[in-house]
Amino acid sequence: MVRPRFFVSSVIRDFAPFREVARKAVERAGGEPVLVNEDLPADDNSSRNACLDAVESCDYLLLILGERGGWTAPSGKLVVEEEYEHARARQLTVLAFIQNGPHDETAARLVAKVSDYVTGRFRVAFENAADLGKKVEQALLPLLKGGIEMNTANHDIWSRLNVPLRSSTDTSLRLVMLPERKAEMVDPLRFGDDIFVRRLCRLAFDDDVRLFTYAAATTTKVGPDDLTIAQGVDGQHGLKDRRVAVNLCSDGGLVVEAAIAPAEPARGNFDLSSWTITHAQLRATLQPMFGFARALLAELDPHRRFDRLLYNVALLNLSYRNIAKDRPSPSQSQTLNSQRGEGPIIAMAEPRLVNHAGLGPAQVETEISRLIELLVRRAA
């Protein structure tokens, strides 16, 4: 179940009781509260950027205005005013709660702005912290009754598992990952931005990922709502031509397709051991794919608005090949599978749910072991 996220925007000093009752009211209504000072860890980012990034990670903004306007940002606007304007620019729903009583000059100016009959927002008045908690919960309960729209796993995941990123005869693995939350994760205009594309490439080149190699050429293709970055040439098995393709959609859907390179060159025309895919080859192919997914999510969704994700893996073009724990010797006889169909071998009957934490290195190793066992069973 995906919970909608609510950014609580208010002054900090002497306002802790109000922020706490707002947090509890959001939780009772079924939402996920986001309070920057209380919840976010230390970050190598400016306070302003951290706040505005957190606003952008949410579905709603709760604007709570009391007696004081609070700090003024370098822009000359109040900090809460910048958060309010950022939420409106991102088309978030803004719910305004204004405390009855006197307001200082800066607070009065913002109250007037928020309350404007034409350009403002309909707001609710409250008396004290207890009253605020009741008013917030009353506003949220009908709002959240319909829940958050979610992706249909069977349709979205399966369609991406069955459509190749490019024509290929190589034996390959395809990882498909899709946020459970149905919303735009990436502005599609960013796909045409060279800086954004280079940033994604750097993630794929990173030593902790190594999905791409600097020895191979990289090509990009920008679609209306997606971006594809590819390396390598079909049928060439050298290190300089690792066949890898990455597709990222505006909804956060990620497809990573990578050819399984032979463990070593064939040792003669009659060396049938090259027709065996080993567990080690599968693992070595899957590790950088998951590593890239982990790095990409950390880059695009640092505040984990899209924390819950669905994924599945397909094995492509296995043909007559076998999967074995170890590669047989050249002289060892083998039985090739002549009954297998031409379609992809999909690891799991239903997509598996995972979150950001579940993509940590140790957790991924467990997931990969599980996937290998399932692929072996389905390929038999």
KEBA-231321 format. One record per residue: residue in one letter; x, y, z of N, C-alpha, C in turn. Coordinates in steps of 0.001 Angstrom, whole numbers, padded with zeros to 6 digits, always signed. Atoms other than C-alpha are relative to their C-alpha. Example, Ala and Ser with C-alpha at 12.3 -4.5 7.8 and 13.67 -1.06 7.14 Angstrom:
BEGIN
A+000890-001190+000000+012300-004500+007800+000900+001200+000000 S-000820-001190-000060+013670-001060+007140-000770+001090+000730 
end
This chain:
BEGIN
M+000851-001192+000000+000000+000000+000000+000887+001241+000000 V-000765-001234+000086+001477+003322-001079-000715+001089+000786 R+000592-001088-000782+000884+006116+001424+000382+001337-000614 P-000330-001335+000508+000643+009690+000106+000857+000754+001000 R-000956-000712-000845+003361+011977+001438-000430+001453+000177 F+000407-001361-000356+002642+015284+003210+001198+000746+000575 F-001062-000856-000530+005287+017964+003667-000629+000994+000974 V+000512-000914-001025+004637+019886+006895+000870+001242-000008 S-000726-001261+000138+005667+023504+006302-000466+000976+001074 S+000317-000962-001058+005819+025848+009270+001309+000541+000561 V-001189-000429-000729+008227+027818+011436+000411-001129+000933 I-000510+001070-000864+010386+025658+013692+000018+000427+001471 R-000190-000429-001390+011190+027679+016808-001341+000210+000705 D+001187-000106-000860+008555+027381+019551-001266-000542-000662 F+001177+000510+000703+006278+025494+017166-000048-001531+000004 A-000089+001461-000015+007181+021881+018011-001337-000678+000298 P+001279+000686-000277+003771+020989+019563-000930+000001-001209 F+000865-000082+001180+001958+022143+016421+000476-000969-001088 R-000535+000911+001021+004275+020185+014124-000241-001454+000381 E+000206+001381-000445+003910+017069+016239-001449-000434-000170 V+001408+000386+000169+000103+017117+016232-000325-000133-001490 A+000208+000139+001441+000214+017651+012454+000529-001345-000482 R-000566+001308+000363+002474+014605+012126-000977-001125+000363 K+000882+001076-000460+000144+012421+014168-001320-000007-000763 A+001248-000074+000765-002927+013677+012295+000179-000594-001397 V-000283+000572+001317-001344+012785+008951+000066-001519+000094 E-000119+001454-000170-000482+009309+010234-001354-000643+000260 R+001326+000564-000276-003998+008727+011598-000858-000042-001258 A+000801-000052+001224-005466+009721+008247+000509-000979-001064 G-000538+000971+000954-003238+007195+006460+001075+000542-000908 G-001058-000580+000807-000558+009503+005058+001365-000170+000641 E-001381+000040-000504+003215+009736+005486+000498+001426+000178 P-000457-001373-000231+004375+012979+007138+001488+000155-000288 V-001409-000310+000247+007649+014604+006072+000294+001325+000691 L-000394-001183-000755+009178+017063+008561+001515+000113-000105 V-001422-000070+000342+012586+018254+007421+000887-000018+001232 N-000889-000095-001162+014146+019238+010760-000027-001249+000861 E+000137+001153-000879+012831+016213+012598+000388-001315-000667 D-000092+001305+000645+013103+013475+009970+001223-000209-000873 L-001051+000205+000983+015850+014102+007439+001371-000059+000659 P-001354+000085-000547+019454+013054+008173+000865+001130-000515 A-000966-000975+000514+022512+015217+007676+000209-000246-001485 D-000057+000123+001451+022933+015924+003977+001028+000984-000546 D-000978-000872+000648+025688+017330+001772-000737+000886-001003 N+000847-000848+000827+023283+019935+000463-000349+001232+000817 S+000409-001181-000747+022158+023429+001370-001340-000265+000660 S+001278+000172-000695+019277+023704+003831-001162+000344-000930 R+001078-000400+000926+017221+025488+001182-000293-001108-001005 N+000209+001060+000985+017774+022775-001410-000591-001246+000638 A+000548+001173-000690+017082+020037+001134-001496+000168+000231 C+001423-000245-000246+013757+021658+002024-000811-000082-001286 L+000764-000017+001249+012673+022255-001562-000008-001373-000671 D-000007+001369+000521+013763+018755-002619-001023-000857+000735 A+000967+000767-000785+011681+017340+000205-001426+000365-000389 V+001328-000411+000487+008685+019398-000933-000323-000742-001290 E+000206+000619+001303+009137+017991-004421-000238-001503+000111 S+000175+001441-000173+009188+014441-003056-001386-000362+000515 C+001298+000254-000635+005690+014817-001593-001159+000195-000973 D+001228-000148+000772+002139+014704-002894-000799+001226+000429 Y+000770-001113-000568+000725+017437-000632+000926+000858+000855 L-000696-000874-000930+001937+020432+001337-001002+000509+001024 L+000788-000568-001090+000460+021302+004726+000691+001276+000443 L-000556-001295-000382+001094+025006+005268-000673+000447+001294 I+000540-000347-001316+000669+025907+008944+000612+001341+000417 L-000472-001352-000316+000920+029624+009759-000507+000426+001369 G+000348-000475-001336+001019+030924+013306+000288+001481+000149 E-000219-001415-000308+001940+034202+014958+001184+000582-000754 R-001229-000516+000604+005425+034512+013441+000179-000507-001431 G-000294+000417+001366+006509+034423+009825+001265-000845-000091 G-001226+000801-000018+009890+032951+010735+001121+000613-000809 W-001207-000456+000690+013165+033179+008858-000309+000510-001394 T+000073-000524+001361+013603+035215+005709+001179-000555-000796 A-001037+000572+000859+015525+033527+002895+000734+001108-000749 P-000723-001028+000777+018139+035362+000754-000835+000620-001109 S+000864-000539+001053+015421+035809-001861-000868+001154+000493 G+000879-001010-000581+013626+038171+000547-001356-000550+000384 K+001248+000662-000359+010784+035695+000970+000206-000836+001250 L-000074+000892-001143+009981+033702+004073+000324-001417-000468 V-000321+001389+000339+011287+030121+004129-001275-000771-000314 V+001257+000718+000252+007727+028790+004411-000672+000507-001277 E+000561-000555+001234+006741+031122+001556+000657-000646-001219 E-000682+000694+001092+009400+029584-000694-000510-001421-000151 E+000533+001363+000059+008136+026122+000213-001400-000011-000615 Y+001365-000127+000535+004557+027201-000557+000039+000228-001513 E-000076-000306+001418+005519+028636-003947+000584-001170-000795 H-000583+001157+000678+007642+025604-004815-001056-001091-000169 A+001068+001001+000081+004698+023312-004060-000995+000366-001094 R+000946-000429+001039+002417+025394-006274+000610-000153-001389 A-000655+000140+001299+004968+025408-009093+000037-001458-000445 R-000011+001429+000315+005091+021602-008882-001395-000592-000015 Q+001413+000391+000065+001288+021469-008864-000386-000981+001108 L+000414+000778-001169+001100+019865-005418-001268+000611+000581 T+001161-000503-000724-002143+020159-003502+000475+000652+001292 V-000398-000741-001194-001690+022800-000773-001209+000133+000919 L+001026-000156-001025-003761+022671+002418+000525+000993+001033 A-000482-001079-000869-003425+025882+004464-000804+000050+001292 F+000600-000102-001332-004101+026160+008203+000594+001236+000674 I-000464-001285-000526-003905+029622+009795-000548+000192+001414 Q+000403-000158-001395-003953+030267+013530-000696+001336+000211 N+000698-001232-000363-006453+032804+014824+000856+000827+000963 G-000746-000852-000916-005000+035787+016644+000912+000939-000742 P-000897-000981+000636-002347+038431+016000+001123-000687-000769 H-001130+000505+000784+000393+037912+013417+001008+001135-000153 D-000991-001052+000218+003672+039754+013060-000061+000442-001463 E+000113-000615+001326+004285+041791+009918+000220-001002-001124 T-000311+000943+001080+005869+039018+007846-001062-001090-000093 A+001040+001023+000012+003297+036431+008900-001294+000548-000585 A+001233-000613+000514+000435+038835+008157+000050+000133-001519 R-000125-000115+001458+001803+039426+004660-000241-001338-000684 L+000175+001317+000609+001959+035684+003926-001437-000495+000169 V+001404+000379-000207-001485+035098+005466-000872+000673-001054 A+000779-000710+001015-002880+037746+003128+000208-000615-001384 K-000306+000604+001296-001134+036140+000157-000696-001344-000164 V+000608+001335+000058-002356+032643+000960-001523+000097-000013 S+001453-000142-000124-005872+033905+001725-000639+000768-001147 D+000552-000804+001089-006259+035936-001466-001168-000728-000663 Y+001248+000593+000498-009739+035353-002880+000187-000667-001365 V-000173+000507+001359-008497+034711-006434+001215-000914-000116 T-001244+000737+000219-004871+033538-006299+000419-000862+001180 G-000397+000742-001186-004713+032054-002805-000624-001378+000074 R+000559+001321-000259-006002+028846-001264-001055+000123+001088 F+000974+000030-001077-009075+028121+000794+000685-000555+001239 R-000755+000416-001185-007728+027859+004335-000939-000198+001180 V+000748+000343-001209-008880+026571+007701+000646+000707+001182 A-000521-000666-001199-008534+028526+010950+000054-000984+001154 F-000092+000843-001196-007387+026872+014180+000409+000869+001186 E-000260-000762-001220-007022+028003+017793+001310-000375+000665 N-001169+000488-000733-004297+025840+019353+000456-001320-000615 A-000568+001225+000566-002277+022669+018804-001033-001115-000093 A+001014+001061+000011-005116+020313+019765-001022+000231-001107 D+000973-000337+001040-007522+022120+017468+000596-000227-001389 L-000671+000227+001290-004954+021981+014627-000026-001480-000364 G-000005+001435+000273-004673+018204+014961-001344-000478-000521 K+001341+000394+000437-008434+017810+014629-000291+000508-001403 K+000301-000596+001297-008666+020169+011666+000792-000678-001124 V-000810+000678+001019-005806+018469+009788-000594-001367-000320 E+000562+001337+000230-007297+015018+010263-001330+000085-000742 Q+001281-000170+000680-010743+016223+009198+000194+000318-001481 A-000249-000357+001395-009276+017691+006009+000561-001165-000801 L-000699+001063+000723-007226+014611+005156-000843-001242-000241 L+000739+001263+000111-009671+011767+005720-000775-000121-001310 P+000690+000141+001300-011961+012483+002731+000943+000097-001189 L-000961-000178+001084-008962+013496+000632+000697-001309-000352 L-000768+001230+000190-007239+010133+001109-000869-001226-000193 K+000910+001140+000084-010296+007954+000784+000274-000861-001226 G-000252+000760+001224-009416+006977-002783+001388-000591-000090 G-001356+000528+000022-005777+006241-001981+000831+000568-001138 I-000932-000424+001035-002822+006650-004343-000095-000968-001173 E+000070+000871+001171-003020+005346-007897+001306-000779-000129 M-001165+000868+000069-000680+002385-008367+000088-000652-001375 N-000200+000698+001254+000835+000677-011365-000576-001396+000073 T+000506+001366+000089-000782-002551-012508+001170-000902-000357 A-001242+000759+000164+002073-004965-012053-000058-000958-001180 N+000057+001019+001036+000889-007712-014386+000117+000598-001396 H-000044-000601+001331+000460-005341-017314+001332+000710-000244 D-001162-000859+000242+003323-002869-016919+001315-000767+000038 I-001247+000760-000092+006042-005265-015810+000105-000998-001146 W-000054+001049+001021+005138-008051-018228+000230+000571-001389 S-000194-000576+001326+004945-005775-021241+001452+000405-000204 R-001397-000422+000135+008442-004449-020551+000958-001192+000016 L-000825+001202+000030+009808-007941-019954+000026-000618-001390 N+000140+000689+001275+008625-009060-023384+000386+000825-001210 V-000384-000845+001128+009686-006095-025521+001487+000314+000107 P-001448-000243-000099+013447-006077-026230+000347+001455-000274 L-000461-001364+000249+015359-002811-026166+000602+000140-001389 R-000546-000009+001357+017033-003747-029429+000058-001432-000491 S-000061+001334+000585+017182-006689-031806+001343-000635+000319 S-001240+000653-000405+019728-009205-030577-000183-001514+000012 T-000008+001460-000091+020609-012883-030818+000849-000471+001173 D-000831+000371-001148+022885-012807-027765-000870-000540+001133 T+000644+000424-001239+021906-014706-024652+000159+001131+001011 S-000021-001213-000812+020969-011846-022323-000908-000129+001206 L+000896-000152-001141+019357-010920-019046-000649+001370-000091 R+000719-001263-000005+016727-008212-018746-000629+000199+001379 L+000581-000395-001287+015881-006522-015443-001012+001109-000251 V+001037-001017+000095+012620-004573-015280-000400+000402+001414 M+000357-000516-001320+011889-002355-012275-000942+001179-000190 L+001026-001017+000172+008847-000127-011853-000514+000436+001366 P+000561-000444-001279+007723+002062-008937-001453-000425+000139 E+001393+000359-000253+004513+000912-007331-000898+001228-000120 R+000752-001250+000103+003392+004524-007165-000067+000434-001462 K+000174-000429+001381+001960+005668-010502+000020+001517-000059 A-000177-001448+000076+003279+009169-011029+001256+000271-000818 E-001198-000363+000757+005913+011047-012991+001186+000126+000948 M-001221-000094-000797+009353+010449-011477+001006+000946-000654 V-000978-000800+000729+011397+012178-014180-000730+000849-001035 D+000539-000876+001028+010412+015188-016245+000572-000452-001345 P-000539+000508+001276+010691+013848-019839+000885+000994-000732 L-000882-000976+000634+012337+017107-020917+001450-000197+000411 R-001376+000233-000456+015391+016053-018884+000721-001022-000878 F-000639+001022+000829+015997+013167-021288+000781+000608-001156 G-000741-000679+001052+017181+015671-023891+001098+000902+000513 D-001015-000851-000632+019529+017404-021433+001323-000769+000065 D-001294+000687+000031+023176+016455-022058+000572-000206+001395 I-000530+000121-001366+024089+017093-018421-000675-001166+000724 F+000724+001108-000629+021385+014685-017228+000472-001336-000568 V-000445+001246+000629+022467+012015-019734+001399-000371+000482 R-001362+000278-000474+026113+012351-018707-000004-000476+001438 R+000087+000432-001391+025114+011995-015077-000411-001467+000086 L+000411+001406+000001+023339+008711-015808+001149-000898-000467 C-001138+000787+000475+026362+007484-017741+001052-000147+001097 R-000981+000082-001094+028654+008331-014820-000425-001036+001041 L+000477+001020-000935+026451+006185-012585+000305-001398-000527 A-000240+001313+000590+026816+003277-015011+001486-000343-000069 F-001447+000218+000045+030609+003746-015233+000613-000174+001388 D-000578-000063-001344+031099+004071-011465+000595-001346+000417 D-000684+001224-000422+033478+001554-009870-000879-000913+000848 D+000894+000817-000807+030716+000393-007523-001108-000646-000836 V+001051+000535+000885+028477-000411-010523+000615-000792-001151 R-000688+000601+001141+030573-001130-013645-000964-000677-000980 L+000904+000490+001041+027595-001642-015915+000559+000342-001373 F-000640-000427+001239+029342+000328-018679+001503-000101+000146 T-001453-000035+000027+032968+000190-019688+000462+001179-000832 Y-000527-001142+000746+035042+003160-020842+000601-000431-001337 A-000618+000486+001239+036469+000921-023598-000996-000115-001145 A+001016+000159+001038+033163+000852-025514-000694+001324-000282 A+000736-001203+000385+031247+003515-027388-001397-000018+000618 T+001327-000152-000606+027995+004831-025894-000891+000778-000951 T+000968-000682+000844+024929+005800-027899-001257+000297+000806 T+001231-000357-000702+021749+007526-026741-001119+000215-001009 K+001195-000224+000817+018222+007681-028111-001077+000574+000899 V+001017-000679-000796+015619+010096-026777-001362-000189-000657 G+001360+000143+000467+011942+009242-027125-000887+001056+000640 P+000906-000995-000591+008857+011269-026197-000036-000038+001521 D+000096+000162-001455+008788+009860-022662+001067-000931+000555 D-001004+000932-000482+011933+007762-022372+001360+000310-000596 L-001384-000158+000425+015687+007627-022794+000658-001369-000010 T-000741+001255+000094+017795+004680-023993+001477+000307-000198 I-001454-000124+000115+021565+004499-023493+000550-001400-000210 A-000478+001347+000341+023416+001575-025069+001492-000005-000260 Q-001397+000246+000315+026897+000137-025423+000115-001340-000704 G-000337+001290+000575+028350-002617-027594-000773-000333-001255 V+000564+000450+001262+027497-004456-030793-000418-001452+000138 D+000498+001358-000074+025412-007602-031081+000964-000972-000669 G-000830+001048+000572+027486-010735-031650+001479+000152+000261 Q-001407-000200-000324+030812-009273-030508+000188-000213+001496 H-000087+000443-001383+031975-010816-027268+001229+000500+000745 G-001163-000519-000716+035132-008892-026377-000402+000971+001093 L+000268-000934-001099+035381-006727-023272-000377+001379-000522 K+000268-001324+000543+035328-003654-025493-001407+000123-000570 D+001338-000035+000587+031860-004596-026764-000995-000761+000870 R+000999+000583-000885+029743-005519-023783-001356+000541-000437 R+001304-000437+000493+026175-005418-025071-000894+000324+001176 V+000809-000476-001116+024298-003343-022523-000903+001119-000504 A+000909-001090+000335+021234-001143-022926-000829+000334+001238 V+000788-000489-001137+019428+000972-020331-001116+000877-000549 N+001135-000824+000394+015958+002418-020813-000669+000535+001256 L+000646-000655-001130+014481+004935-018374-001198+000776-000510 C+001233-000692+000389+010888+006199-018645-000345+001068+001031 S+000371-001092-000899+009317+009277-017107-000739-000501+001229 D+000694+000556-001159+007234+007054-014792+000941-000725+000951 G-000981+000673-000839+010470+005719-013275+000252-001435-000393 G-000234+001363+000466+010242+002441-015156+001402-000147-000561 L-001382+000231+000404+013738+001039-015674+000126-001390-000617 V-000339+001273+000631+014816-001692-018088+001503-000003-000242 V-001430+000170+000249+018424-002895-018073+000180-001351-000666 E-000198+001238+000763+019391-005482-020668+001486-000167-000279 A-001445+000221+000164+022879-007027-020739+000252-001411-000514 A-000370+001304+000535+024349-009836-022798+000896-000733+000986 I-000840+000840-000858+025941-012723-020942+001225-000398-000810 A-001220+000296+000745+029529-012848-022167+000486-001405+000338 P-000553+001331-000291+031154-016302-022509+001056+000080+001091 A-001002+000023-001062+033328-017306-019574+001399+000102-000583 E-001275-000065+000710+036194-017721-022030-000258-000401-001446 P+000241+000359+001396+036606-018179-025806-000159-001505-000167 A+000179+001429+000288+035468-021514-027235+001336-000625-000347 R-001299+000648+000169+038262-024064-027348-000001-000972-001182 G+000027+000870+001182+037554-025559-030744-001410-000135-000526 N+001310+000098+000628+034734-026267-033124-000923-000968+000714 F+000816+001022-000637+033553-029241-031072-000055+000164+001511 D+000047-000275-001427+033799-027627-027674-001408+000459+000359 L+001389-000314-000331+030164-027795-026531-000145+000650+001370 S+000115-000622-001315+031016-026401-023089-000409+001461-000108 S+000396-001392+000179+030435-022945-024558-001515+000139-000079 W+001462-000027+000032+026746-023883-024769-000597-000078+001398 T+000466+000011-001392+026516-023848-020987+000177+001388+000614 I-000054-001239-000761+025672-020709-019017+000146-000364+001468 T-000242+000371-001397+027084-020925-015496-000676+000973+000958 H+000554-000861-001040+025693-019550-012257+000864+001241+000183 A-000905-001137-000181+028774-017348-012002-000212+001045-001093 Q+000254-000948+001081+028048-015791-015403-001299+000775+000239 L+001264-000671-000311+024463-015045-014398+000192+001030+001104 R-000233-000903-001125+025618-013505-011133+000804+001216-000448 A-000854-001103+000447+028325-011417-012824-000760+000969-000911 T+000812-000873+000856+025712-010053-015249-001039+000759+000815 L+001058-000621-000796+023026-009343-012651+000536+001036+000991 Q-000521-000917-001025+025268-007604-010095+000071+001451-000469 P-000041-001410+000425+025994-004443-012137-001369+000542-000395 M+001347-000452+000346+022368-004308-013307-000717+000512+001244 F+000604-000426-001255+021095-004146-009734+000767+001177+000603 G-000800-001117-000509+023986-001848-008790-000389+001309-000658 F+000425-001208+000702+022913+000620-011451-001384+000439+000470 A+001348-000341-000482+019273+000447-010308+000081+000684+001357 R-000170-000591-001328+020395+001215-006746+000535+001434-000101 A-000597-001328+000154+022539+004165-007820-000981+000973-000658 L+000957-000866+000691+019838+005517-010130-001095+000467+000950 L+001046-000384-000942+017181+005471-007408+000521+001015+001017 A-000580-000964-000938+019509+007258-004993+000124+001378-000644 E-000138-001254+000730+020018+009928-007669-001349+000665-000257 L+001279-000566+000437+016407+010381-008799-001013+000138+001120 D+001023+000025-001049+014501+009683-005593+000653-000015+001385 P-000740+000016-001271+016685+010688-002616-000896-000017+001227 H+000895-000039-001146+013678+011237-000364-001003-001146+000010 R+000733+001270+000018+012115+007895-001289-001514+000160-000118 R+001422-000084+000308+008778+009066-002544-000449-001275-000716 F+000287+001231+000739+008924+006024-004837+000741-001168+000659 D-000804+000968-000753+010290+003720-002139-000324-001440-000362 R+000401+001366+000295+008309+000603-003073+000020-000217-001514 L-000169+000283+001425+009207-000961-006416-000306-001468-000284 L+000251+001354+000468+008192-004032-008372+001054-000356-001040 Y-001000+000364+000995+010725-005999-010376-000147-001461-000410 N-000094+001372+000473+011223-009132-012416+001183-000069-000954 V-001161+000213+000860+013994-010625-014550-000355-001047-001051 A+000202+000958+001087+013913-012408-017909+001347-000402-000589 L-001169+000532+000690+016509-014613-019595-000381-000167-001471 L+000351-000055+001418+016554-014105-023381+000952-000828-000844 N-000799+000698+001001+017761-016241-026279+000885-001091+000600 L-000781+001111-000557+018885-019188-024176+000169-001106-001040 S-000053+000967+001088+018116-021401-027194+000259-001407+000543 Y-000289+001374-000435+019647-024898-026793+000893-000047+001235 R-000986-000025-001077+021951-023782-024003-000573-000532+001311 N+000356+000455-001340+021930-025249-020523+000498+001003+001025 I-000511-000759-001141+022379-023566-017158+000537-001001+001003 A-000628+000927-000943+024780-025293-014797+000797+000785+001029 K-000766-000667-001048+026593-024476-011588+001410+000297-000474 D-001362-000169+000509+029985-024986-013267+000037-000340-001482 R-000161+000269+001421+031158-025082-016839+000601-001386-000185 P-000547+001349+000197+031710-028672-018096+001328+000047-000743 S-001258+000077+000738+035049-029773-019495-000294-000174-001489 P+000233+000103+001448+035480-029698-023310-000347-001405-000458 S+000238+001382+000428+035433-033479-023514-001288-000581+000560 Q+001209+000521-000647+032323-033893-021377-001190+000107-000945 S+001171-000016+000874+029215-034862-023329-001108+000823+000631 Q+001086-000834-000485+026153-032623-023065-001277-000305-000760 T+001310+000134+000628+022461-032841-023751-000573+001396-000190 L+000525-001324+000287+021110-029764-025482-001521-000042+000002 N+001453-000071-000126+017527-028684-024866-000608+000435-001334 S+000590-000296+001310+015678-028881-028192-001495+000278+000097 Q+001437-000182-000173+012178-028492-026707-000365+001397+000482 R+000271-001310-000578+012547-024989-025334-000536+000963-001055 G+000564-000992+000907+010469-022210-026900+000954+001157-000218 E-000845-001135+000366+011850-019004-028333-000209+001219+000890 G+000311-001171-000805+010255-016599-025849+000921+000149+001193 P-000831-000218-001191+011916-015092-022767-000379-000950+001122 I+000229+000809-001204+012292-017211-019640-000083+000980+001162 I+000243-001007-001029+010788-015097-016872+000134-000638+001374 A-000374+000615-001277+012093-015733-013371-001190-000246+000913 M+001066+000088-000999+008951-015077-011313-001373+000142-000653 A+001354-000066+000543+005279-015645-012027-000653+001343+000297 E+000498-001317-000383+004471-012386-010234+001184+000900+000348 P-001093-000909-000364+006694-009298-009861+000224+000013+001512 R-000382+000007-001412+008534-009110-006561+000119+001439+000504 L-000036-001326-000596+008225-006117-004237+001308+000203+000742 V-001248-000338-000683+011393-004413-003023-000020+001496+000272 N-000109-001434-000250+012288-001025-001545+001464+000426-000097 H-001373-000514+000111+015391+001193-001528+000952-000813+000872 A-000874+000725-000928+016815-000585+001519+000264-001415-000489 G-000149+001367+000502+016250-003957-000141+000934-000110-001188 L-000950+000005+001106+018635-002946-002934+001431+000209+000484 G-001352-000058-000535+021635-002753-000602+000818-001182-000487 P-000846+001068+000552+024639-004896-001660-000268-001378+000597 A+000232+001308-000616+024017-007676+000876-001363-000560-000389 Q+001340+000448+000353+020295-007824+000127-000072-000425-001465 V+000013+000334+001419+020929-007869-003623+000632-001363-000252 E-000619+001317+000171+023234-010871-003316-001001-001111+000291 T+001035+000984-000315+020371-012776-001685-001037-000061-001116 E+000972-000034+001091+017962-011638-004408+000552-000705-001240 I-000603+000604+001188+020386-012729-007148+000042-001516+000133 S-000014+001453-000214+020804-016204-005619-001390-000583-000227 R+001386+000449+000173+017039-016527-005556-000374-000010-001484 L+000318-000091+001425+016709-015383-009183+000671-001106-000802 I-000724+001047+000727+019355-017825-010397-000697-001335+000174 E+000687+001273-000251+017569-020747-008746-001309-000072-000776 L+001280-000010+000728+014244-019716-010274+000214-000128-001505 L-000284+000113+001426+015755-019288-013748+000420-001416-000377 V-000409+001381+000250+017375-022722-013510-001224-000897-000098 R+001204+000831-000006+014014-024299-012679-000839+000228-001260 R+000863-000297+001145+012150-022514-015459+000652-000358-001328 A-000707+000348+001242+014825-023249-018055+000097-001509-000203 A-000163+001460+000079+014853-026981-017270-001031-000615-000963 
end
